[in-house]
Amino acid sequence: MEDFLGIAPDGKVFAIEVKNHRLIDLGKFLPQARQQAARRKRVEWLLACRLAGYPMTFLVLASDGTKAVWDIESTNHGNTFISWEG
């Protein structure tokens, strides 16, 4: 199963696969993300790979064409803010 489901502001639902590996193996990780989304109906896939040496930064690829780098900052109040470049 995917790591979790996420809902974008436009209402799209994504099966989100998070990888925490030293090397990013897209040949292995992309098929896994796609297969997990295919198991659910009307769900797209999103793959987030943590960048080694940057514990809160992720390379993000998604079925809607998103290609981005996300920086995640958590606050003391439990809120998470995501900013991206790309």
N, C-alpha and C positions, 0 to 999 in steps of 0.2 A: 504494500500500500504506500501511497504518497506520505510525505511527512505531515502535511496539513493541507486544508483547502483555504483559498483566499478569494475574496470578492473585490473586484476592481470598482472604481467609482461609476463606471458605465454599466455595472451589473454583471459583467462576465465573471464566471466562476473558473478558477484555476486550481488544478491539482499541482501542488508545489513540492518539488523534490529538492532538498538541501544536501549539498555535498561538502564535507569537511576533509578534503584530501590534500596532501602536499602537491600532487600533480593533478591537473585538470584533464581528464580523459574523456573528451566529448564523444569519441567513438563508442564508449561504454555508457556514459551518463545520459546522452540524448535519447537513445532507444529506450532506456528504462523510464525516463520521464514521459515519453510518448505512450508507452504501453500502459503505464499507470492511469493516464488520462483517458485512454481508450476504454478502460474497464468501466468507466462511468459514462453516462449519457449526458451530452451537452456540457462537457467540461473540457477546458483547454489545458495545456501543460505549461509549466514554468519551471525552469531549472536555475537554481541559485548555487554557485560554487564559491566557497570562501577563498579569498586570495591569501596564500601563505604569507605570514608576517604581518597581516592586517586583519586582526580578529573580528572587526565589525564591517568589513568591506567584501562585497560579493560581485562576481561576474554573473549577470542575469541574461538568460535567453528565454524567449517565450514563443508559443505557437502563433501569436498575433504579430510577430516580426520584431518584438522588443529585443534590443541588444543594448545593454546598459551596464554601468558600474554603480552599485548602490552602496552608500555609506549609511549605516544604521547607528543612531544615537539613542540610548535609553535615558529617560529622566528618572528622578527619584520617585515620581508619581506613578510609575509603571507604564507611562505612555511611550510609544516608539515612533520616532520620526525617521522617515526614509527620504533621502535626497539622491538624485542620480544625475549622472552625466552620460551623454551618449545619444 
